[in-house]
């Protein structure tokens, strides 16, 4: 019987690919970016600035930014080593697609990719500022396309089993857009598999774009059913599951982030399932990926967590970086 033996949560913000001195450049983009406040309402940067905690300015000094950027790098390296040491046969990645392969002409709520390989292509941003190229570059290969292995037999089994569990699963066996795999999956290949490559099962949730975002309770149930599907697979495979993305951004909400991480640690299904969907839109929507992993890891215990609030402006913009391992 196959089994999920490891769960992982890993933020994947472009800030993680940026030196601390680039944080201010990201903050400049926030001034004109469509933003949501902590209640999920549309807001401008200027409006956020009037409501922000004045003490945030002490969290965006060069020294603090250097310290927190270094802490994030250490956590990524820790996860990279942990995945290598786990000797997994397959890694299910719960990620989101932000108009990379799927867009308004067809935006599935839940999609499982079942091709035998998935391609990661080099970055192509000829007109972008250098800091943005740096920020995005570590989701992509450097010198040419790479075909990464997919645990396609597990993917096919998951599709069948989840359909029987009354989840209407979209599927794909190829990528139609030359962009290659999306950021949620490229991040794992480029940053968390530097020591060994594990065949993946890409699961793309529409976390980001209304109106068909899976609701939190549905995400938790999806995780539970994924765990059942793995157990019913006729294999002795050691399987991991990873939630790629989050936590709160583009406005950091430490209270929500810590609630999510505590609920994951304490197996508080009710808390995770009852999160107000209005609170998890825009970048914060990727919390849904963590909820799926929490549902799939009810039989495991949290071994390690770390949380780093990476502010980049006095308005409170930035990203709450979360990292976790269930074993």
C-alpha positions, 0 to 999 in steps of 0.5 A: 500500500502506498502512503503519504509519508511526508507533508511540506508547506513552502512559500514561493514568493519572488522575494525568495529569489531577491537579495535584501537590497531589492526589497525596496524595488518590489515595494515600489511596484506595490504603490500602483498594484491593485491591493486588498486590505486585511479584510479582503477589501480593495484598497490603495497603497495610500489607504493602507499606509494610513492604517498601517502599524507605525512599528512596521518601519522598524521591520524594513531596515536594511539589517532586518531585511538582510536577516529575514532574507537569510532566514528564508534561504536557510529554510529553503535549504532545510526543505531541500535537504529534507526532501532528499533525505526522505527518499520519496518515490513521488511528490504531489505538488498542490500549486496554483496557476496564474495565467501561465497555462490556464486563463479565462477561456478555460479556468479549471477549479482543480486540475491534475496533470498526467503527462509523463514529463513536464517541461520547465523553460528558460525565463523570457522577460526581455523588457523587465527590470533587472531586479524582476528578472532576478526575482523570477529567474529561480523558477526557471531553468537557465540554459534550455528546456528541461523535461522533469519526470511526472509520477503519471501512473499515480496521477491517473489513479488519483484522477479516477479515485477522486472522480469516484469521490465526487470531485470533478477533476480536470486533467491534462497530459500536455502543456499548451502554452510555451511558458512551460510549468507554472511558478508554483511547480518550477519553484519546487524543481529549482529551489527544493530539488537541487539534491535529487529529482523526485517525480511529481504529480502537479495539482493546479488549484484555481486559488486566484481567480473568482468565481470558481475558487475552491472553498476552504472546506472543499480544499480540506476535503480534497486533501483527505481524499488525496490521502485515501487515493494514495493509500488505494494505489497498488504500490509500495511507494513513499509519497510526499505532498507539498503546498506551494505558495502563500502565505499572506501577500501582497499585504502581510497579515501576521494574525491570519498567517499564524492562525493557519500555521497553528491550525495546521500544527494542531490538526484543526480542520474546523479552523482551516475549513471555516476561513472566510473566502474573502480573506484569501484572495489575490496572493493570499489565496495560495493558503488554499494549497496549505489547507489541502496539505493539512487535510492530506496529513491528518495521520502525520505530525508536524515536525518543524515550522518556521514563519518569517514576516517579510515586510517591504514597505511601511504600508505593510506590503510584503509576504508572510513566508511559511515553511513546514514539514509533517512526518 
